[in-house]
Amino acid sequence: MAGALLCENEIVIEQIPLLSDVFVMGRILQDLGCNVKFTRGNLIINSQSLFSNFPKGELCQKLRASSLLIGGLLNKFDTVTIPRSGGCKIGARPIDIHLRGLSQMGYKIEEGENITITKERGSGDYFFHLPYPSVGATENLIMTAFANRGETILTGCAIEPEIEDLCNFLKACGGQIDYDNKGNIRIKGGKLSGKISYLPIPDRITAGSYLVAGAVCGGEVKVRCNSSHLKALIPKLKESTCKLWVESDNIVIQSSKRLKGLGKIHTSPYPFFPTDLQALISVLGCVADGETEIVEKVFENRFAHVYQLEKMGAKVKIVGDTLKICGGKLFGNSVYAEDLRGGAALVIAGLVAEGTTKVFNPYFIDRGYQQIEVRLKNLGGDIKRNERQRTNYSLYFHNTFGGGDSSA
């Protein structure tokens, strides 16, 4: 969605999920002057009427990904002011690498309550090595590079599948960009025509979440996802005694035996075990035979869900950056989601726990899962949402973004 700002014509993003984060980003784009329309499961964005270089702070505070607007807006304006973005409180997530890269590319940075970025030097050829493979910084610097008339070379980039997908999208829009899957990206500046329809890759973290749910709760679950995008998760699920196989573009998991502990897991940037699946896999460890140890190397505050699992009887202990789990049983209780993935983990824990579990703050979960209760119920889960905690984003999309059929 942020990449659509680079394009001079209409962009259609196909099969867009009804997520609160998508809704918030759509509102931000509208406030900046873009024409945003949702219809027949697709999101249509036209940035020709873009008039503002200053996104609203109250909306940006709801969405960490709002920082990705920097690259697109710098392709339209010489000066851009961005409020500091919000999102889940899983640890410090500064955008210092974004700003260091922009400075290297000829931009002046002024930091205060907001961040103002101004083009200081003329276009030329630029080189920047990312000191850490930040996904957000990689995406922002890729998009900003199109504002330069020369060539930009980025090394040390993130290599998550989403980076390759963004590059493929920009290529489809007419961008000249080379991506080698080793952290090296070369971009030739210039305007992008756009006027395309693009189908993004399936969300590997959502797919992985439902695979973990299948492992924990038993039975058979099929998800649509490129299996190579989950190459760190799949071996761990097999190690736990689950059977997994690939059918075309789908991954199937079958779980019926007593699960085994997973030993030691280290989270790290792709292609290693993703931090976004750490909370989910910890639930598996809580109900498996044996021990599981998870070392969190990406975010320092990503164990908030553990205190909620303790209320459900989990045998867990946090030692520094390590979560030690001794398998056993979980029991229903009232628990509180404090972030997106931790909230999804508590829902899965509730499905396998004895008794009834109530998960409060479901709006965290709605940021990244479309109607999680409906999909889990379709898989056989005994789950329902309290109507007072329901947010009808389908209706919001229909009324706010216009369009006809808002089903997905």
BELVEN-V811065 format. One line per field, one symbol per residue. ss: DSSP state (H for helix, E for strand, C for the rest). psi: psi as a letter, one per 20 degrees, with the letter a starting at -180 (. if undefined). A space follows every 10 residues. Layout:
ss->???
psi->???
This chain:
ss->CHHHHHECCC EEECCCCCCH HHHHHHHHHH HHCCEEEEEC CEEEEECCCC CCCECCHHHH CCCHHHHHHH HHHHCCCCEE EEECCCCCCC CCCCCHHHHH HHHHCCEEEE ECCEEEEEEC CCCCCEEEEC CCCCHHHHHH HHHHHCCCCC EEEEECCCCC HHHHHHHHHH HHCCCEEEEC CCCCEEEECC CECCCEEECC CCCHHHHHHH HHHHHHHCEE EEEECCHHHH CCHHHHHHHC CCEEEEECCE EEEEECCCCE CCEEEEECCC CCECHHHHHH HHHHHHHCEC EEEEECCCCC CCCHHHHHHH HCCCEEEEEC CEEEEECCCC ECCEEECCCH HHHHHHHHHH HHCECCCEEE CCHHHHCCCC CHHHHHHHCC CCCCCCHHHC CCHHHHHHHH HCCCCCCC
psi->ghhhhiqiap pooqlpqnqh hggghggghg hiiqoppppk jqpppojhjp iqjnqphhgh iiohihiiig gghiihqhpp ppqprcaqmj rpmrkhhghh ghghjkqppo pchrppppph qrqapqpppp ipmpgggggg hghhhiiqhb pppprkrqkq hhghggghgh ghjjqopppj jjjppppprr qpgclrppor qqohggghgh ghghggirbp ppqoqohhik ihgghhhhhj jqpqrpodjq ppppphrpqq qjcpppqrqp japphijghg hhhghhjrpa qpppoojgqi lkjhhghhhh hjjpnqppnc jpoppoqcqq qqrprppirf hhghhhghhh hiqpapppor lihghihjpo lhhghhhhij qnqqpphijp onhggggghg iardpkq.
